[in-house]
Amino acid sequence: MKAVIFDLDGVLVSTDDYHYQAWKQMADEEKIYFDRTINERLRGVSRMASLEIILEKSTKEYSPDDKNTLAERKNAYYVEKIQSITANDILPGSMETIRALKTKNIKIAVGSSSKNAPLILKRLGIDELFDAVVDGNQITHSKPNPEVFVKCAEKMNIEPSECLVVEDAQSGIEAGYNAGMKTLAVGSAQESPLADYRADSLKDIDLANIVA
């Protein structure tokens, strides 16, 4: 392996609760039932696809313009909430893994469906560490489509077969598989039969030795 591509949310940093709070605020205002079980279905899913899942519980019909307005409202709530995020929110094992990979001259990238990935990386103070970042602003198709990971490989000038993807969502593992990359499933993504490696989190696996 010549490169490791990390998903952001749930792999390097936990922003799940910020997303949940923002969706919950929007859903409550629209009187749409939304809970953490439904929220689990949003892992690795784009903003608009997430909204469609939430609207399954709605009795009201929404036009495309209405849906865009709802998505923008949720994003405004989310951006407001993540202003308080700091380096203390980086998940255990993340920085140690990044340092170990860089020591072995393994390139690293972030491939995220989130359009706020650059903002989060900057807030965490780690935006300069990555050789490539591809976020929701640069892709047309969300995971499990492999586009985000393929673009990361292209930016690093590395073949997909020489990359390993780290994901906490089954749709992300599927995207990595579809890209022709090796995959490490962490958290709930470990249930995916497509994963090449599995660990509870980055602190539970010596990733640098696997790829080097």
GROMACS elastic network, one bead per residue, 0.5 to 0.9 nm:
[ bonds ]
;  ai    aj funct       b0    kb
    1     4     6  0.77087   500
    1   106     6  0.77840   500
    1   161     6  0.79004   500
    1   163     6  0.55487   500
    1   164     6  0.68190   500
    1   182     6  0.87277   500
    1   210     6  0.85128   500
    1   212     6  0.63954   500
    2   105     6  0.81633   500
    2   106     6  0.53823   500
    2   107     6  0.63304   500
    2   108     6  0.88493   500
    2   158     6  0.73015   500
    2   159     6  0.87192   500
    2   162     6  0.54322   500
    2   163     6  0.60838   500
    2   164     6  0.83580   500
    2   211     6  0.73739   500
    2   212     6  0.76814   500
    3   101     6  0.87168   500
    3   105     6  0.88658   500
    3   106     6  0.52576   500
    3   108     6  0.55308   500
    3   109     6  0.76407   500
    3   153     6  0.81059   500
    3   156     6  0.82996   500
    3   158     6  0.75540   500
    3   162     6  0.66228   500
    3   164     6  0.64160   500
    3   165     6  0.87166   500
    3   211     6  0.80281   500
    4   101     6  0.83346   500
    4   106     6  0.71947   500
    4   107     6  0.63698   500
    4   109     6  0.63899   500
    4   110     6  0.85662   500
    4   162     6  0.88015   500
    4   163     6  0.56066   500
    4   165     6  0.58645   500
    4   166     6  0.73356   500
    4   211     6  0.81058   500
    5   107     6  0.84745   500
    5   108     6  0.57701   500
    5   110     6  0.54284   500
    5   111     6  0.62495   500
    5   132     6  0.88479   500
    5   149     6  0.72243   500
    5   152     6  0.73796   500
    5   153     6  0.83645   500
    5   163     6  0.70230   500
    5   164     6  0.61161   500
    5   166     6  0.62140   500
    5   167     6  0.88245   500
    6    11     6  0.69748   500
    6    12     6  0.74425   500
    6   108     6  0.75501   500
    6   109     6  0.60960   500
    6   111     6  0.59970   500
    6   112     6  0.79565   500
    6   164     6  0.85011   500
    6   165     6  0.59182   500
    6   167     6  0.66526   500
    7    10     6  0.75892   500
    7    11     6  0.59683   500
    7    12     6  0.73196   500
    7    44     6  0.86905   500
    7   109     6  0.86443   500
    7   110     6  0.57312   500
    7   111     6  0.52326   500
    7   112     6  0.53067   500
    7   113     6  0.84360   500
    7   165     6  0.76078   500
    7   166     6  0.60903   500
    7   167     6  0.54318   500
    7   168     6  0.75970   500
    7   169     6  0.89644   500
    7   172     6  0.78989   500
    8    11     6  0.54456   500
    8    12     6  0.52732   500
    8    13     6  0.62754   500
    8    14     6  0.82490   500
    8    15     6  0.88094   500
    8   110     6  0.64525   500
    8   111     6  0.71307   500
    8   112     6  0.59114   500
    8   113     6  0.88598   500
    8   114     6  0.84118   500
    8   117     6  0.72350   500
    8   120     6  0.89272   500
    8   121     6  0.86645   500
    8   167     6  0.83119   500
    9    12     6  0.64202   500
    9    13     6  0.54807   500
    9    14     6  0.55386   500
    9    15     6  0.56888   500
    9    16     6  0.68118   500
    9    43     6  0.87144   500
    9    44     6  0.83414   500
    9   112     6  0.78084   500
    9   114     6  0.83988   500
    9   117     6  0.86007   500
    9   167     6  0.89243   500
    9   168     6  0.81145   500
   10    13     6  0.55870   500
   10    15     6  0.68876   500
   10    16     6  0.69236   500
   10    43     6  0.88442   500
   10    91     6  0.80314   500
   10   167     6  0.79034   500
   10   168     6  0.59543   500
   10   169     6  0.83940   500
   10   186     6  0.85826   500
   10   187     6  0.80678   500
   11    14     6  0.71838   500
   11    90     6  0.89310   500
   11    91     6  0.71549   500
   11    94     6  0.77048   500
   11   166     6  0.72431   500
   11   167     6  0.64368   500
   11   168     6  0.61641   500
   11   186     6  0.73645   500
   11   187     6  0.84911   500
   11   201     6  0.73903   500
   11   202     6  0.75160   500
   12    89     6  0.88785   500
   12    90     6  0.58855   500
   12    91     6  0.54769   500
   12    92     6  0.82382   500
   12    93     6  0.84402   500
   12    94     6  0.54980   500
   12    95     6  0.82411   500
   12   202     6  0.83298   500
   13    16     6  0.88566   500
   13    87     6  0.89402   500
   13    89     6  0.59583   500
   13    92     6  0.87473   500
   13    94     6  0.81300   500
   13   120     6  0.89437   500
   13   124     6  0.88035   500
   14    17     6  0.74842   500
   14    18     6  0.85596   500
   14    89     6  0.66487   500
   14    90     6  0.70580   500
   14    91     6  0.66115   500
   15    18     6  0.52579   500
   15    19     6  0.63966   500
   15    20     6  0.87008   500
   15    82     6  0.79388   500
   15    85     6  0.86915   500
   15    89     6  0.83849   500
   16    19     6  0.51820   500
   16    20     6  0.61398   500
   16    21     6  0.86592   500
   16    39     6  0.88754   500
   16    43     6  0.84106   500
   17    21     6  0.60184   500
   17    22     6  0.85003   500
   18    21     6  0.52032   500
   18    22     6  0.62259   500
   18    23     6  0.86645   500
   18    77     6  0.88908   500
   18    78     6  0.62175   500
   18    79     6  0.89014   500
   18    81     6  0.63260   500
   18    82     6  0.67770   500
   19    22     6  0.52019   500
   19    23     6  0.61343   500
   19    24     6  0.83742   500
   19    39     6  0.87050   500
   19    74     6  0.85356   500
   19    75     6  0.86630   500
   19    77     6  0.88324   500
   19    78     6  0.61240   500
   19    81     6  0.87994   500
   20    23     6  0.52349   500
   20    24     6  0.58599   500
   20    25     6  0.84570   500
   20    35     6  0.84057   500
   20    36     6  0.73566   500
   20    39     6  0.65179   500
   20    78     6  0.88569   500
   21    24     6  0.50161   500
   21    25     6  0.60499   500
   21    26     6  0.86659   500
   21    77     6  0.83629   500
   21    78     6  0.77667   500
   21    81     6  0.85350   500
   22    25     6  0.51713   500
   22    26     6  0.63630   500
   22    27     6  0.86145   500
   22    73     6  0.87331   500
   22    74     6  0.54978   500
   22    75     6  0.73282   500
   22    76     6  0.83054   500
   22    77     6  0.52653   500
   22    78     6  0.51763   500
   22    79     6  0.89002   500
   22    81     6  0.78626   500
   23    26     6  0.51691   500
   23    27     6  0.59835   500
   23    28     6  0.84748   500
   23    34     6  0.80872   500
   23    39     6  0.85011   500
   23    51     6  0.84933   500
   23    54     6  0.85220   500
   23    71     6  0.89442   500
   23    74     6  0.58029   500
   23    75     6  0.85452   500
   23    77     6  0.82911   500
   23    78     6  0.81830   500
   24    27     6  0.50180   500
   24    28     6  0.59268   500
   24    29     6  0.84754   500
   24    32     6  0.88853   500
   24    33     6  0.86415   500
   24    34     6  0.62966   500
   24    35     6  0.74818   500
   24    74     6  0.87440   500
   25    28     6  0.52878   500
   25    29     6  0.63145   500
   25    30     6  0.88009   500
   25    74     6  0.76981   500
   25    77     6  0.79273   500
   26    29     6  0.52315   500
   26    30     6  0.64229   500
   26    31     6  0.86608   500
   26    32     6  0.85825   500
   26    70     6  0.72653   500
   26    71     6  0.87649   500
   26    73     6  0.71065   500
   26    74     6  0.58274   500
   26    77     6  0.82675   500
   27    30     6  0.50524   500
   27    31     6  0.59506   500
   27    33     6  0.67553   500
   27    34     6  0.64834   500
   27    54     6  0.77667   500
   27    55     6  0.87045   500
   27    74     6  0.88968   500
   28    32     6  0.59031   500
   28    33     6  0.72089   500
   28    34     6  0.77862   500
   29    32     6  0.77237   500
   30    33     6  0.89333   500
   30    58     6  0.84516   500
   31    58     6  0.79157   500
   32    54     6  0.76978   500
   32    55     6  0.73727   500
   32    56     6  0.89812   500
   32    57     6  0.61057   500
   32    58     6  0.53947   500
   32    59     6  0.81369   500
   33    54     6  0.80429   500
   33    55     6  0.89862   500
   33    57     6  0.61212   500
   33    58     6  0.75105   500
   34    37     6  0.82047   500
   34    38     6  0.63582   500
   34    39     6  0.74946   500
   34    54     6  0.68537   500
   34    57     6  0.78356   500
   35    38     6  0.55091   500
   35    39     6  0.62638   500
   35    40     6  0.89962   500
   36    40     6  0.62836   500
   37    40     6  0.53439   500
   37    41     6  0.73140   500
   38    41     6  0.54979   500
   38    42     6  0.73206   500
   38    53     6  0.79816   500
   38    54     6  0.74638   500
   39    42     6  0.53269   500
   39    43     6  0.74694   500
   39    50     6  0.86393   500
   39    54     6  0.84197   500
   40    43     6  0.58195   500
   41    44     6  0.85263   500
   41    45     6  0.79783   500
   41    50     6  0.79786   500
   41    53     6  0.78488   500
   42    45     6  0.52297   500
   42    46     6  0.78889   500
   42    47     6  0.85523   500
   42    49     6  0.80927   500
   42    50     6  0.53963   500
   42    51     6  0.87897   500
   42    53     6  0.77119   500
   42    54     6  0.89455   500
   43    46     6  0.86772   500
   43    50     6  0.86131   500
   43   168     6  0.80544   500
   43   169     6  0.57186   500
   43   170     6  0.82367   500
   43   171     6  0.79293   500
   43   172     6  0.88226   500
   44   112     6  0.80991   500
   44   113     6  0.68423   500
   44   114     6  0.86125   500
   44   142     6  0.81448   500
   44   143     6  0.66103   500
   44   144     6  0.83742   500
   44   167     6  0.87111   500
   44   168     6  0.80390   500
   44   169     6  0.55487   500
   44   170     6  0.78079   500
   44   171     6  0.61413   500
   44   172     6  0.61530   500
   45    48     6  0.83238   500
   45    49     6  0.61988   500
   45    50     6  0.59781   500
   45   113     6  0.70466   500
   45   114     6  0.87020   500
   45   142     6  0.66321   500
   45   143     6  0.65959   500
   45   144     6  0.85554   500
   45   169     6  0.88585   500
   45   171     6  0.76929   500
   45   172     6  0.88375   500
   46    49     6  0.52233   500
   46    50     6  0.59616   500
   46    51     6  0.85864   500
   46   113     6  0.58034   500
   46   114     6  0.69222   500
   46   115     6  0.89145   500
   46   136     6  0.76759   500
   46   141     6  0.86516   500
   46   142     6  0.58576   500
   46   143     6  0.78278   500
   47    50     6  0.50528   500
   47    51     6  0.62315   500
   47    52     6  0.87970   500
   47    71     6  0.67949   500
   47    75     6  0.84728   500
   47   113     6  0.82790   500
   47   114     6  0.75999   500
   47   115     6  0.86323   500
   47   136     6  0.89964   500
   48    52     6  0.63509   500
   48    53     6  0.88182   500
   48    67     6  0.79109   500
   48    68     6  0.78934   500
   48    71     6  0.66503   500
   49    52     6  0.50985   500
   49    53     6  0.65077   500
   49    54     6  0.88653   500
   49   142     6  0.86894   500
   50    53     6  0.51702   500
   50    54     6  0.64150   500
   50    55     6  0.87361   500
   51    54     6  0.50421   500
   51    55     6  0.60998   500
   51    56     6  0.87766   500
   51    67     6  0.76340   500
   51    70     6  0.80261   500
   51    71     6  0.67966   500
   52    55     6  0.50671   500
   52    56     6  0.65285   500
   52    67     6  0.85358   500
   53    56     6  0.54372   500
   53    57     6  0.80250   500
   54    57     6  0.61765   500
   54    58     6  0.75868   500
   55    59     6  0.82880   500
   55    60     6  0.84646   500
   55    61     6  0.87945   500
   55    62     6  0.86502   500
   56    59     6  0.82503   500
   58    61     6  0.76910   500
   62    65     6  0.78779   500
   62    66     6  0.54841   500
   62    67     6  0.61596   500
   63    67     6  0.62389   500
   63    68     6  0.86909   500
   64    67     6  0.50731   500
   64    68     6  0.62730   500
   64    69     6  0.86777   500
   65    68     6  0.51005   500
   65    69     6  0.62530   500
   65    70     6  0.87182   500
   66    69     6  0.50759   500
   66    70     6  0.62625   500
   66    71     6  0.86889   500
   67    70     6  0.50504   500
   67    71     6  0.61418   500
   67    72     6  0.85183   500
   68    71     6  0.51243   500
   68    72     6  0.60833   500
   68    73     6  0.85161   500
   69    72     6  0.51210   500
   69    73     6  0.60890   500
   69    74     6  0.86431   500
   70    73     6  0.50422   500
   70    74     6  0.61990   500
   70    75     6  0.85886   500
   71    74     6  0.51438   500
   71    75     6  0.61578   500
   71    76     6  0.86399   500
   72    75     6  0.50105   500
   72    76     6  0.61467   500
   72    77     6  0.87032   500
   73    76     6  0.51173   500
   73    77     6  0.64066   500
   73    78     6  0.86828   500
   74    77     6  0.51664   500
   74    78     6  0.61985   500
   74    79     6  0.86943   500
   75    79     6  0.60081   500
   75    80     6  0.84242   500
   75   116     6  0.88227   500
   76    79     6  0.51982   500
   76    80     6  0.61657   500
   76    81     6  0.86464   500
   77    80     6  0.51729   500
   77    81     6  0.62642   500
   77    82     6  0.88579   500
   78    81     6  0.50745   500
   78    82     6  0.62396   500
   78    83     6  0.88210   500
   79    82     6  0.53266   500
   79    83     6  0.65472   500
   79   116     6  0.77470   500
   79   119     6  0.87474   500
   80    83     6  0.56215   500
   80    84     6  0.82221   500
   81    84     6  0.64104   500
   81    85     6  0.80155   500
   82    85     6  0.51146   500
   82    86     6  0.87854   500
   82   119     6  0.89835   500
   82   120     6  0.75011   500
   82   123     6  0.84889   500
   83    86     6  0.84201   500
   83   120     6  0.86967   500
   83   123     6  0.76270   500
   84   123     6  0.85772   500
   85    88     6  0.77732   500
   85    89     6  0.64379   500
   85   120     6  0.77298   500
   85   123     6  0.64963   500
   85   124     6  0.69988   500
   86    89     6  0.56668   500
   86    90     6  0.77342   500
   86   120     6  0.88865   500
   86   123     6  0.60300   500
   86   124     6  0.51119   500
   86   125     6  0.79303   500
   87    90     6  0.55015   500
   87   123     6  0.75022   500
   87   125     6  0.66724   500
   87   126     6  0.83666   500
   88    91     6  0.81073   500
   88   124     6  0.80551   500
   89    92     6  0.89021   500
   89   124     6  0.77233   500
   90    93     6  0.86410   500
   90    94     6  0.68305   500
   90    95     6  0.77886   500
   90   124     6  0.73247   500
   91    94     6  0.57567   500
   91    95     6  0.81933   500
   91   201     6  0.85064   500
   91   202     6  0.82370   500
   91   203     6  0.86248   500
   92    95     6  0.75630   500
   92    96     6  0.82826   500
   92   201     6  0.78987   500
   92   202     6  0.71191   500
   92   203     6  0.58801   500
   93    96     6  0.52699   500
   93    97     6  0.59810   500
   93    98     6  0.86120   500
   93   201     6  0.74747   500
   93   204     6  0.76300   500
   93   205     6  0.86771   500
   94    97     6  0.52105   500
   94    98     6  0.62329   500
   94    99     6  0.87197   500
   94   201     6  0.87564   500
   94   202     6  0.60172   500
   94   203     6  0.70719   500
   95    98     6  0.50348   500
   95    99     6  0.61166   500
   95   100     6  0.85175   500
   96    99     6  0.52488   500
   96   100     6  0.61492   500
   96   101     6  0.86677   500
   96   202     6  0.87649   500
   96   203     6  0.80629   500
   97   100     6  0.51475   500
   97   101     6  0.61782   500
   97   102     6  0.86439   500
   97   202     6  0.70309   500
   97   203     6  0.78509   500
   97   205     6  0.88981   500
   97   206     6  0.75127   500
   97   207     6  0.66640   500
   97   208     6  0.68411   500
   98   101     6  0.52470   500
   98   102     6  0.62361   500
   98   103     6  0.86376   500
   98   108     6  0.76527   500
   98   129     6  0.83322   500
   98   208     6  0.85474   500
   99   102     6  0.51921   500
   99   103     6  0.61345   500
   99   104     6  0.87913   500
  100   103     6  0.51056   500
  100   104     6  0.65235   500
  100   105     6  0.88374   500
  100   106     6  0.87572   500
  100   206     6  0.89115   500
  100   207     6  0.83210   500
  100   208     6  0.58531   500
  100   209     6  0.88241   500
  101   104     6  0.52226   500
  101   105     6  0.63263   500
  101   106     6  0.51563   500
  101   107     6  0.73202   500
  101   108     6  0.76395   500
  101   207     6  0.78161   500
  101   208     6  0.51905   500
  101   209     6  0.86592   500
  101   211     6  0.85874   500
  101   212     6  0.82604   500
  102   106     6  0.55498   500
  102   107     6  0.68044   500
  102   108     6  0.77734   500
  102   208     6  0.88461   500
  103   106     6  0.75988   500
  103   208     6  0.89397   500
  104   107     6  0.89305   500
  104   208     6  0.74161   500
  104   212     6  0.70103   500
  105   212     6  0.88478   500
  106   208     6  0.81746   500
  106   211     6  0.80967   500
  106   212     6  0.74671   500
  107   130     6  0.76512   500
  107   131     6  0.62491   500
  107   132     6  0.86790   500
  107   156     6  0.76597   500
  108   129     6  0.80473   500
  108   130     6  0.54319   500
  108   131     6  0.56513   500
  108   132     6  0.70674   500
  108   156     6  0.86843   500
  109   129     6  0.86944   500
  109   130     6  0.51953   500
  109   131     6  0.55877   500
  109   133     6  0.55803   500
  109   134     6  0.79690   500
  109   152     6  0.65823   500
  109   153     6  0.84831   500
  109   156     6  0.82622   500
  110   117     6  0.85221   500
  110   130     6  0.71508   500
  110   131     6  0.85795   500
  110   132     6  0.65235   500
  110   134     6  0.62552   500
  110   135     6  0.78362   500
  110   149     6  0.85597   500
  110   152     6  0.74774   500
  111   114     6  0.88929   500
  111   117     6  0.88404   500
  111   132     6  0.83994   500
  111   133     6  0.61239   500
  111   134     6  0.50001   500
  111   135     6  0.60405   500
  111   136     6  0.87306   500
  111   148     6  0.56786   500
  111   149     6  0.58019   500
  111   151     6  0.84436   500
  111   152     6  0.65434   500
  111   165     6  0.87376   500
  112   115     6  0.78557   500
  112   117     6  0.66928   500
  112   133     6  0.81049   500
  112   134     6  0.63647   500
  112   136     6  0.64307   500
  112   148     6  0.69643   500
  112   149     6  0.85294   500
  113   116     6  0.87927   500
  113   117     6  0.80861   500
  113   134     6  0.82114   500
  113   135     6  0.54243   500
  113   137     6  0.81603   500
  113   139     6  0.79379   500
  113   141     6  0.88892   500
  113   142     6  0.62650   500
  113   143     6  0.73776   500
  113   148     6  0.74011   500
  114   117     6  0.54735   500
  114   118     6  0.88568   500
  114   135     6  0.57544   500
  114   137     6  0.78615   500
  115   118     6  0.75845   500
  115   119     6  0.86169   500
  115   135     6  0.55644   500
  115   137     6  0.52697   500
  115   138     6  0.84337   500
  116   119     6  0.53178   500
  116   120     6  0.62659   500
  116   121     6  0.87291   500
  116   135     6  0.76088   500
  116   136     6  0.77469   500
  116   137     6  0.85377   500
  117   120     6  0.51139   500
  117   121     6  0.61023   500
  117   122     6  0.85462   500
  117   133     6  0.84224   500
  117   134     6  0.84239   500
  117   135     6  0.60759   500
  117   136     6  0.79264   500
  118   121     6  0.51737   500
  118   122     6  0.61398   500
  118   123     6  0.85942   500
  118   127     6  0.71450   500
  118   133     6  0.78101   500
  118   134     6  0.88250   500
  118   135     6  0.75071   500
  119   122     6  0.51604   500
  119   123     6  0.61451   500
  119   124     6  0.86241   500
  119   127     6  0.87377   500
  120   123     6  0.50278   500
  120   124     6  0.61434   500
  120   125     6  0.85763   500
  120   127     6  0.84397   500
  121   124     6  0.50837   500
  121   125     6  0.61850   500
  121   126     6  0.55276   500
  121   128     6  0.85738   500
  122   126     6  0.62389   500
  122   127     6  0.51435   500
  122   128     6  0.82782   500
  123   126     6  0.79343   500
  123   127     6  0.83716   500
  124   127     6  0.75717   500
  125   128     6  0.77474   500
  125   129     6  0.89491   500
  126   129     6  0.55614   500
  126   130     6  0.78332   500
  127   130     6  0.64891   500
  127   133     6  0.86171   500
  128   131     6  0.80955   500
  130   133     6  0.68437   500
  131   152     6  0.89588   500
  131   155     6  0.81465   500
  131   156     6  0.66730   500
  132   152     6  0.61031   500
  132   153     6  0.84086   500
  132   155     6  0.61629   500
  132   156     6  0.64458   500
  133   152     6  0.67114   500
  133   155     6  0.84485   500
  134   137     6  0.79477   500
  134   138     6  0.63177   500
  134   139     6  0.78558   500
  134   148     6  0.62432   500
  134   149     6  0.78775   500
  134   151     6  0.69312   500
  134   152     6  0.60638   500
  134   155     6  0.87855   500
  135   138     6  0.56914   500
  135   139     6  0.69970   500
  135   148     6  0.72090   500
  136   139     6  0.55354   500
  136   140     6  0.79327   500
  136   141     6  0.87837   500
  136   142     6  0.79115   500
  136   148     6  0.80910   500
  137   140     6  0.82714   500
  138   148     6  0.80019   500
  138   151     6  0.88468   500
  139   142     6  0.73148   500
  139   147     6  0.67326   500
  139   148     6  0.62718   500
  139   151     6  0.85076   500
  140   147     6  0.78268   500
  140   148     6  0.88341   500
  141   144     6  0.84447   500
  141   145     6  0.60153   500
  141   146     6  0.81172   500
  141   147     6  0.64874   500
  141   148     6  0.79379   500
  142   145     6  0.56339   500
  142   146     6  0.78304   500
  142   147     6  0.74455   500
  142   148     6  0.75235   500
  142   175     6  0.88099   500
  143   146     6  0.62293   500
  143   147     6  0.76886   500
  143   148     6  0.76509   500
  143   171     6  0.56635   500
  143   172     6  0.57220   500
  143   173     6  0.87544   500
  143   174     6  0.76408   500
  143   175     6  0.54766   500
  143   176     6  0.87979   500
  144   147     6  0.86634   500
  144   170     6  0.83261   500
  144   172     6  0.57790   500
  144   173     6  0.76234   500
  144   174     6  0.53670   500
  144   176     6  0.78804   500
  144   177     6  0.89147   500
  144   178     6  0.76277   500
  145   148     6  0.77671   500
  145   149     6  0.89550   500
  145   171     6  0.84622   500
  145   172     6  0.85570   500
  145   174     6  0.79589   500
  145   175     6  0.52746   500
  145   176     6  0.85984   500
  145   178     6  0.71420   500
  145   179     6  0.82226   500
  146   149     6  0.56066   500
  146   150     6  0.60800   500
  146   151     6  0.86516   500
  146   172     6  0.83598   500
  146   174     6  0.80202   500
  146   176     6  0.61441   500
  146   177     6  0.79331   500
  146   178     6  0.56927   500
  146   179     6  0.50517   500
  146   180     6  0.87894   500
  147   150     6  0.51168   500
  147   151     6  0.60850   500
  147   152     6  0.86315   500
  147   175     6  0.79467   500
  147   179     6  0.77166   500
  148   151     6  0.53349   500
  148   152     6  0.64308   500
  148   153     6  0.89774   500
  148   175     6  0.84304   500
  149   153     6  0.63806   500
  149   154     6  0.86694   500
  149   160     6  0.81389   500
  149   165     6  0.78567   500
  149   175     6  0.75588   500
  149   176     6  0.67552   500
  149   179     6  0.68911   500
  149   181     6  0.87220   500
  150   153     6  0.51656   500
  150   154     6  0.62436   500
  150   155     6  0.87220   500
  150   159     6  0.87449   500
  150   160     6  0.65849   500
  150   176     6  0.86622   500
  150   179     6  0.62237   500
  151   155     6  0.61267   500
  151   156     6  0.86342   500
  152   155     6  0.51711   500
  152   156     6  0.63728   500
  152   157     6  0.85728   500
  152   158     6  0.86853   500
  152   160     6  0.89845   500
  153   156     6  0.51655   500
  153   157     6  0.59595   500
  153   158     6  0.51442   500
  153   159     6  0.62596   500
  153   160     6  0.59133   500
  153   162     6  0.87672   500
  153   163     6  0.73165   500
  154   158     6  0.62387   500
  154   159     6  0.75085   500
  154   160     6  0.82972   500
  155   158     6  0.78452   500
  156   159     6  0.87966   500
  158   161     6  0.83884   500
  158   162     6  0.66859   500
  158   163     6  0.75193   500
  159   162     6  0.53930   500
  159   163     6  0.70596   500
  159   181     6  0.89927   500
  160   163     6  0.52984   500
  160   164     6  0.82819   500
  160   179     6  0.64601   500
  160   180     6  0.59001   500
  160   181     6  0.54768   500
  160   182     6  0.87348   500
  161   164     6  0.80843   500
  161   179     6  0.81258   500
  161   180     6  0.55900   500
  161   181     6  0.50202   500
  161   182     6  0.72423   500
  162   180     6  0.89377   500
  162   181     6  0.69375   500
  162   182     6  0.80240   500
  163   180     6  0.85444   500
  163   181     6  0.54561   500
  163   182     6  0.64181   500
  163   183     6  0.85562   500
  163   211     6  0.87678   500
  164   176     6  0.78536   500
  164   181     6  0.56016   500
  164   183     6  0.53294   500
  164   184     6  0.71344   500
  164   211     6  0.77291   500
  165   172     6  0.83749   500
  165   173     6  0.74869   500
  165   176     6  0.59240   500
  165   177     6  0.87673   500
  165   181     6  0.67361   500
  165   182     6  0.62192   500
  165   184     6  0.60537   500
  165   185     6  0.83701   500
  166   172     6  0.83325   500
  166   173     6  0.77642   500
  166   176     6  0.85448   500
  166   182     6  0.88738   500
  166   183     6  0.59679   500
  166   185     6  0.60979   500
  166   186     6  0.72430   500
  167   170     6  0.76036   500
  167   171     6  0.86752   500
  167   172     6  0.56582   500
  167   173     6  0.59630   500
  167   176     6  0.85660   500
  167   183     6  0.75087   500
  167   184     6  0.64087   500
  167   185     6  0.53032   500
  167   186     6  0.60979   500
  167   187     6  0.84327   500
  167   189     6  0.69074   500
  168   171     6  0.88048   500
  168   172     6  0.71928   500
  168   173     6  0.77882   500
  168   184     6  0.86085   500
  168   185     6  0.58380   500
  168   187     6  0.54225   500
  168   188     6  0.61001   500
  168   190     6  0.77250   500
  168   201     6  0.87646   500
  169   172     6  0.51469   500
  169   173     6  0.65104   500
  169   174     6  0.87603   500
  169   185     6  0.77319   500
  169   186     6  0.80733   500
  169   187     6  0.80009   500
  169   188     6  0.66718   500
  169   190     6  0.85491   500
  169   192     6  0.87255   500
  170   173     6  0.50414   500
  170   174     6  0.62024   500
  170   175     6  0.85596   500
  170   185     6  0.79668   500
  170   188     6  0.76446   500
  170   190     6  0.78239   500
  170   191     6  0.75497   500
  170   192     6  0.57531   500
  170   194     6  0.86829   500
  170   195     6  0.88980   500
  171   174     6  0.50388   500
  171   175     6  0.61602   500
  171   176     6  0.87232   500
  171   189     6  0.83383   500
  171   192     6  0.88777   500
  172   176     6  0.62157   500
  172   177     6  0.85601   500
  172   185     6  0.88607   500
  172   189     6  0.82762   500
  173   176     6  0.50966   500
  173   177     6  0.61958   500
  173   178     6  0.85498   500
  173   182     6  0.89953   500
  173   183     6  0.62262   500
  173   184     6  0.76296   500
  173   185     6  0.67075   500
  173   189     6  0.71801   500
  173   192     6  0.71929   500
  173   194     6  0.67261   500
  173   195     6  0.63844   500
  174   177     6  0.50033   500
  174   178     6  0.60220   500
  174   179     6  0.85481   500
  174   183     6  0.88109   500
  174   192     6  0.81074   500
  174   194     6  0.66648   500
  174   195     6  0.82681   500
  175   179     6  0.61748   500
  175   180     6  0.87915   500
  175   181     6  0.88194   500
  176   179     6  0.50538   500
  176   180     6  0.65292   500
  176   181     6  0.53374   500
  176   182     6  0.68475   500
  176   183     6  0.62034   500
  176   195     6  0.89898   500
  177   180     6  0.51915   500
  177   181     6  0.55372   500
  177   182     6  0.67112   500
  177   183     6  0.69484   500
  177   194     6  0.67763   500
  177   195     6  0.79540   500
  178   181     6  0.74861   500
  179   182     6  0.89176   500
  182   195     6  0.76239   500
  182   196     6  0.61724   500
  182   197     6  0.83239   500
  183   194     6  0.78169   500
  183   195     6  0.52736   500
  183   196     6  0.52719   500
  183   197     6  0.63324   500
  183   198     6  0.85240   500
  184   189     6  0.87995   500
  184   190     6  0.83039   500
  184   195     6  0.59334   500
  184   196     6  0.60080   500
  184   198     6  0.55166   500
  184   199     6  0.75161   500
  184   207     6  0.89887   500
  185   188     6  0.78712   500
  185   189     6  0.51051   500
  185   191     6  0.81920   500
  185   192     6  0.76182   500
  185   194     6  0.89584   500
  185   195     6  0.58155   500
  185   196     6  0.77327   500
  185   197     6  0.61539   500
  185   199     6  0.64390   500
  185   200     6  0.81795   500
  185   201     6  0.85877   500
  186   189     6  0.56243   500
  186   190     6  0.57142   500
  186   197     6  0.86138   500
  186   198     6  0.58876   500
  186   200     6  0.50952   500
  186   201     6  0.52190   500
  186   202     6  0.73872   500
  187   190     6  0.60470   500
  187   191     6  0.87376   500
  187   198     6  0.84461   500
  187   199     6  0.69906   500
  187   201     6  0.61982   500
  188   191     6  0.63283   500
  188   192     6  0.84848   500
  188   200     6  0.81562   500
  189   192     6  0.56558   500
  189   195     6  0.82080   500
  189   198     6  0.83160   500
  190   193     6  0.79112   500
  190   195     6  0.70941   500
  190   197     6  0.83175   500
  190   198     6  0.56132   500
  190   199     6  0.71438   500
  190   200     6  0.78332   500
  191   194     6  0.87955   500
  191   195     6  0.83360   500
  191   198     6  0.89221   500
  192   195     6  0.58859   500
  193   196     6  0.83917   500
  195   198     6  0.68344   500
  198   201     6  0.86220   500
  198   205     6  0.84833   500
  199   202     6  0.70303   500
  199   203     6  0.85649   500
  199   204     6  0.60380   500
  199   205     6  0.63015   500
  200   203     6  0.80749   500
  200   204     6  0.63105   500
  200   205     6  0.83997   500
  201   204     6  0.54950   500
  201   205     6  0.73163   500
  202   205     6  0.56437   500
  202   206     6  0.77645   500
  202   207     6  0.76039   500
  203   206     6  0.77273   500
  205   208     6  0.88270   500
  205   210     6  0.88581   500
  206   209     6  0.57850   500
  206   210     6  0.67681   500
  207   210     6  0.50894   500
  207   211     6  0.64644   500
  207   212     6  0.85481   500
  208   211     6  0.55746   500
  208   212     6  0.59261   500
  209   212     6  0.52910   500
